[in-house]
């Protein structure tokens, strides 16, 4: 079965047994996004669900962990971090060809362009402030209290992440990229000492991975938890700020070349300061390392997307073109290889 279709007969039978008060007929519509885990809107009468599935075929080790996504969404139901309702998890491949889970379908807005051209200045400012608020709330959760104390290994976060993504990159490498080679050599040699703060880390916290209220600049759901784990929370903050450095025409739209002040979009420093105030930090040292790491990690992720496109298992038609971003992303990372 391809990533584009579902066996609705088998899925409907499974949902009758595993979803409270479910009745068909069932229909499915694939969302355009979801580079990694194909995502579908399911409809049955007046009820709607979202299905996230692991892609079929041979996959990189530890990738596409939809069971981990489901676990963290279920754990966050009664916290200050807004998430969709967790409905059901299916670990068996026999139903639709791969593991999947169901969550609540929410009506809201997902913004794809960080310039937010559809909003006025007050709304833009409020959107970015709410992203900052929710990120701080996420990193302030007591992971043990919500049952996520064993969700990842505490300590040596960046050492483990550099090792993991180097291995993932090598497994999906299709050609030699000199800038990636330099980053992979520089990062282990310039690793800052870890502090003792361990938090729930989203791993892909950016504008288009949160859903806003239909009319208000308020986040109603944080989405796409595939890369979440326990670790150093600065990784999430740096990743969000890193994404703003990307050019407008890179396929992953950034804010490079945009005058932010006239648009009421926060500058990097003010955004970081707001986060520090909300989380009780005085400062963040080694900021350039964190940005270089984030560019390296994104380049490794994009390389995996490119490899899946070449293998015919990528979820999106844009996957192969985005794979061409590996070199420019790595070169941007190299620009932060300094103290």
C-alpha positions as CSV (number, residue, x, y, z in Angstrom):
1,X,0.0,0.0,0.0
2,X,1.4,3.5,-0.9
3,X,1.7,6.4,1.4
4,X,-1.1,8.1,-0.5
5,X,-3.9,5.7,0.2
6,X,-5.5,3.7,3.1
7,X,-7.4,0.4,3.2
8,X,-10.6,1.9,4.5
9,X,-12.3,-1.4,4.9
10,X,-9.7,-2.8,7.3
11,X,-9.3,0.6,9.0
12,X,-13.0,0.9,9.6
13,X,-13.2,-2.6,11.1
14,X,-10.3,-1.7,13.4
15,X,-11.8,1.6,14.5
16,X,-15.1,-0.1,15.4
17,X,-13.2,-2.2,17.9
18,X,-10.8,0.5,19.2
19,X,-12.6,3.8,19.0
20,X,-15.5,4.5,21.4
21,X,-18.9,4.9,19.7
22,X,-17.4,4.7,16.2
23,X,-19.6,4.0,13.2
24,X,-18.9,4.4,9.4
25,X,-19.0,4.9,6.5
26,X,-15.3,6.1,6.6
27,X,-13.6,8.4,4.2
28,X,-10.0,9.7,4.1
29,X,-8.2,12.7,2.7
30,X,-4.4,13.1,2.7
31,X,-3.0,16.3,4.0
32,X,-0.5,18.0,1.7
33,X,2.1,18.4,4.4
34,X,3.8,15.6,6.4
35,X,7.2,15.1,4.8
36,X,8.0,12.3,7.2
37,X,4.8,10.6,8.5
38,X,1.9,10.7,6.0
39,X,-1.1,12.3,7.6
40,X,-4.8,11.9,6.8
41,X,-8.1,13.5,7.7
42,X,-10.7,10.8,8.4
43,X,-14.5,11.5,8.4
44,X,-17.2,9.2,9.6
45,X,-20.6,10.9,9.9
46,X,-20.3,14.0,12.0
47,X,-17.0,12.8,13.6
48,X,-13.5,13.6,12.3
49,X,-10.1,12.3,13.2
50,X,-6.5,12.7,12.1
51,X,-4.4,9.6,11.3
52,X,-0.6,9.7,11.4
53,X,1.1,6.7,10.0
54,X,4.6,5.4,9.6
55,X,5.6,5.2,6.0
56,X,5.8,1.7,4.5
57,X,9.1,0.2,3.2
58,X,12.6,0.1,4.6
59,X,13.2,3.0,7.0
60,X,16.1,4.4,9.0
61,X,16.5,3.0,12.5
62,X,14.5,5.0,15.2
63,X,12.9,7.2,12.5
64,X,9.1,7.8,12.1
65,X,8.3,6.8,15.7
66,X,4.5,7.5,15.6
67,X,4.1,5.4,18.8
68,X,6.3,8.0,20.6
69,X,4.2,10.8,19.1
70,X,1.1,9.2,20.5
71,X,2.7,8.7,23.9
72,X,3.7,12.3,24.3
73,X,0.3,13.7,23.1
74,X,-1.5,11.4,25.6
75,X,0.8,12.5,28.4
76,X,0.2,16.2,27.7
77,X,-3.6,16.2,27.8
78,X,-4.0,18.0,31.0
79,X,-1.0,20.4,30.9
80,X,-0.3,23.9,29.8
81,X,0.9,22.6,26.4
82,X,-2.1,22.4,24.1
83,X,-2.3,19.2,22.0
84,X,-5.0,17.3,20.2
85,X,-6.9,14.6,22.0
86,X,-5.2,11.2,21.8
87,X,-7.7,8.6,20.4
88,X,-6.0,5.3,19.7
89,X,-2.7,3.7,18.7
90,X,-2.3,0.7,16.4
91,X,1.2,-0.9,16.5
92,X,0.4,-3.7,14.0
93,X,1.3,-3.3,10.3
94,X,-1.5,-5.5,9.1
95,X,-4.3,-2.9,9.2
96,X,-3.0,-0.3,6.7
97,X,0.5,-1.5,6.1
98,X,2.3,0.3,8.9
99,X,1.9,1.5,12.5
100,X,-0.4,4.5,13.0
101,X,-2.3,6.5,15.6
102,X,-5.5,8.5,15.7
103,X,-6.0,11.9,17.3
104,X,-8.7,14.5,17.5
105,X,-9.3,16.7,14.5
106,X,-9.2,20.4,15.4
107,X,-10.5,23.4,13.4
108,X,-7.8,26.1,13.4
109,X,-5.2,27.9,11.4
110,X,-1.7,26.8,10.4
111,X,0.5,29.6,9.1
112,X,3.1,28.6,6.6
113,X,4.9,31.9,6.0
114,X,6.7,33.4,9.0
115,X,6.0,36.9,7.6
116,X,2.3,36.2,8.4
117,X,1.0,38.4,5.5
118,X,-2.6,37.6,6.4
119,X,-2.3,39.3,9.8
120,X,-1.9,42.8,11.0
121,X,1.0,43.9,13.3
122,X,-0.8,43.4,16.6
123,X,-1.8,39.9,15.5
124,X,1.8,39.1,14.3
125,X,3.3,40.2,17.6
126,X,0.7,38.1,19.5
127,X,1.3,35.0,17.4
128,X,5.1,35.1,18.1
129,X,4.6,35.8,21.7
130,X,2.2,32.9,22.1
131,X,4.8,30.6,20.4
132,X,7.3,31.8,23.0
133,X,4.8,31.2,25.8
134,X,4.0,27.7,24.7
135,X,7.7,26.8,24.2
136,X,8.5,28.0,27.7
137,X,5.5,26.1,29.1
138,X,6.7,22.9,27.3
139,X,10.2,23.2,28.8
140,X,8.7,23.9,32.3
141,X,6.8,20.6,32.5
142,X,7.9,18.2,35.2
143,X,8.4,15.1,32.9
144,X,8.1,12.7,35.8
145,X,4.8,14.1,36.8
146,X,3.2,13.4,33.4
147,X,4.7,9.9,33.0
148,X,7.5,10.9,30.6
149,X,10.4,10.4,33.0
150,X,11.8,7.6,30.9
151,X,11.0,9.2,27.5
152,X,14.7,9.9,26.8
153,X,18.1,9.6,28.4
154,X,19.0,12.6,30.5
155,X,22.5,14.1,30.1
156,X,24.9,14.4,27.1
157,X,22.1,15.5,24.9
158,X,24.0,17.3,22.2
159,X,26.7,14.6,22.2
160,X,24.0,12.0,21.6
161,X,22.2,14.1,19.0
162,X,25.4,14.9,17.0
163,X,26.2,11.1,17.0
164,X,22.6,10.2,16.1
165,X,22.3,12.6,13.2
166,X,25.7,11.9,11.9
167,X,24.8,8.2,11.7
168,X,21.4,9.0,10.1
169,X,23.1,11.3,7.6
170,X,25.6,8.6,6.7
171,X,22.8,6.0,6.2
172,X,21.0,8.3,3.7
173,X,24.1,10.0,2.1
174,X,23.8,10.2,-1.7
175,X,26.9,12.3,-2.4
176,X,29.7,14.0,-0.5
177,X,28.8,17.4,0.8
178,X,32.1,19.2,2.0
179,X,30.2,21.6,4.3
180,X,28.5,18.7,6.1
181,X,31.9,17.0,6.5
182,X,33.3,20.2,8.1
183,X,30.3,20.5,10.4
184,X,30.5,16.9,11.5
185,X,34.1,17.4,12.4
186,X,33.6,20.7,14.2
187,X,30.6,20.0,16.3
188,X,32.1,17.2,18.5
189,X,35.2,19.3,19.1
190,X,33.3,22.3,20.2
191,X,30.6,20.7,22.4
192,X,29.7,23.0,25.4
193,X,29.3,21.4,28.8
194,X,25.7,20.4,29.6
195,X,23.9,21.9,32.5
196,X,21.5,19.9,34.6
197,X,18.3,21.1,33.0
198,X,16.4,18.2,31.4
199,X,13.1,19.1,29.6
200,X,10.7,17.7,27.1
201,X,12.2,18.8,23.8
202,X,9.8,18.9,20.8
203,X,12.6,18.6,18.2
204,X,10.8,20.4,15.3
205,X,9.2,23.5,17.0
206,X,8.3,26.0,14.3
207,X,5.4,28.1,13.0
208,X,3.8,25.5,10.7
209,X,3.9,22.8,13.4
210,X,1.5,24.6,15.7
211,X,-2.2,25.3,15.1
212,X,-3.8,28.6,16.1
213,X,-7.4,29.3,17.1
214,X,-9.6,30.1,14.1
215,X,-9.9,33.8,14.9
216,X,-7.5,34.5,17.9
217,X,-3.7,34.6,18.0
218,X,-3.6,31.7,20.4
219,X,-2.1,28.2,20.0
220,X,-4.6,25.4,20.3
221,X,-2.3,22.5,19.4
222,X,1.4,21.7,19.1
223,X,1.7,19.1,16.3
224,X,4.3,16.7,14.8
225,X,6.1,15.3,17.9
226,X,8.0,12.7,15.9
227,X,11.4,14.0,17.0
228,X,10.5,14.7,20.6
229,X,12.6,13.4,23.5
230,X,14.1,14.5,26.8
231,X,17.1,16.8,26.5
232,X,18.5,20.3,26.5
233,X,15.6,22.7,25.9
234,X,17.9,25.3,24.2
235,X,17.8,22.9,21.2
236,X,14.2,23.9,20.6
237,X,14.8,27.6,21.0
238,X,17.8,27.6,18.7
239,X,15.9,25.5,16.1
240,X,13.1,28.0,16.0
241,X,15.5,31.0,15.7
242,X,17.6,29.1,13.1
243,X,14.6,28.7,10.9
244,X,14.2,32.4,10.7
245,X,17.7,32.7,9.1
246,X,16.6,30.7,6.1
247,X,16.1,32.6,2.8
248,X,12.6,33.2,1.4
249,X,13.0,30.9,-1.6
250,X,14.7,28.0,0.1
251,X,11.7,25.7,0.0
252,X,11.6,26.0,3.8
253,X,10.5,29.7,4.1
254,X,12.5,31.9,6.4
255,X,12.9,35.5,7.2
256,X,16.3,36.3,5.7
257,X,16.3,39.8,4.2
258,X,13.0,40.8,5.9
259,X,12.9,44.0,8.0
260,X,11.1,42.6,11.0
261,X,10.5,45.8,13.1
262,X,7.9,47.3,10.7
263,X,6.0,44.0,10.7
264,X,6.1,43.6,14.5
265,X,8.1,40.4,14.2
266,X,10.6,40.0,17.1
267,X,14.3,40.1,16.5
268,X,16.3,37.1,17.6
269,X,17.7,38.7,20.7
270,X,14.3,40.0,22.0
271,X,12.7,36.6,21.4
272,X,15.5,34.8,23.3
273,X,15.2,37.3,26.1
274,X,11.5,36.7,26.5
275,X,12.1,33.0,26.6
276,X,14.8,33.4,29.3
277,X,12.4,35.6,31.4
278,X,9.7,33.0,31.2
279,X,12.0,30.1,32.1
280,X,14.1,31.8,34.7
281,X,17.4,31.9,32.8
282,X,19.9,34.7,33.0
283,X,21.6,34.1,29.7
284,X,22.4,31.4,27.1
285,X,26.1,30.8,26.4
286,X,27.5,29.1,23.3
287,X,24.6,30.3,21.2
288,X,26.6,29.9,17.9
289,X,27.2,26.3,18.6
290,X,23.5,25.7,19.1
291,X,22.7,27.4,15.8
292,X,25.4,25.5,13.9
293,X,24.1,22.2,15.4
294,X,20.5,23.1,14.3
295,X,21.6,23.7,10.7
296,X,23.5,20.5,10.7
297,X,20.6,18.5,12.1
298,X,18.1,20.1,9.6
299,X,20.5,19.3,6.7
300,X,20.7,15.6,7.9
301,X,16.9,15.5,8.1
302,X,16.5,16.9,4.6
303,X,19.1,14.4,3.3
304,X,16.9,11.6,4.7
305,X,13.9,13.1,2.8
306,X,15.9,13.2,-0.4
307,X,16.9,9.5,0.1
308,X,13.3,8.5,0.6
309,X,12.3,10.4,-2.5
310,X,14.9,8.6,-4.5
311,X,13.8,5.3,-3.0
312,X,10.1,6.1,-3.8
313,X,8.9,6.2,-0.2
314,X,8.8,10.0,0.5
315,X,5.4,11.3,1.5
316,X,5.5,14.6,-0.5
317,X,6.1,15.5,-4.1
318,X,8.3,18.3,-2.9
319,X,10.6,15.9,-1.1
320,X,13.3,15.5,-3.8
321,X,13.5,19.3,-4.4
322,X,14.0,19.9,-0.7
323,X,16.8,17.4,-0.7
324,X,18.8,19.9,-2.7
325,X,18.9,22.1,0.4
326,X,21.5,19.9,2.1
327,X,24.5,21.9,0.9
328,X,23.2,25.4,1.5
329,X,21.9,24.4,4.9
330,X,25.3,23.0,5.9
331,X,27.0,26.2,4.6
332,X,24.8,28.3,6.7
333,X,25.7,26.1,9.7
334,X,29.4,26.6,8.9
335,X,28.9,30.4,9.2
336,X,28.4,29.9,13.0
337,X,31.5,27.8,13.5
338,X,33.0,30.4,15.8
339,X,33.0,31.3,19.5
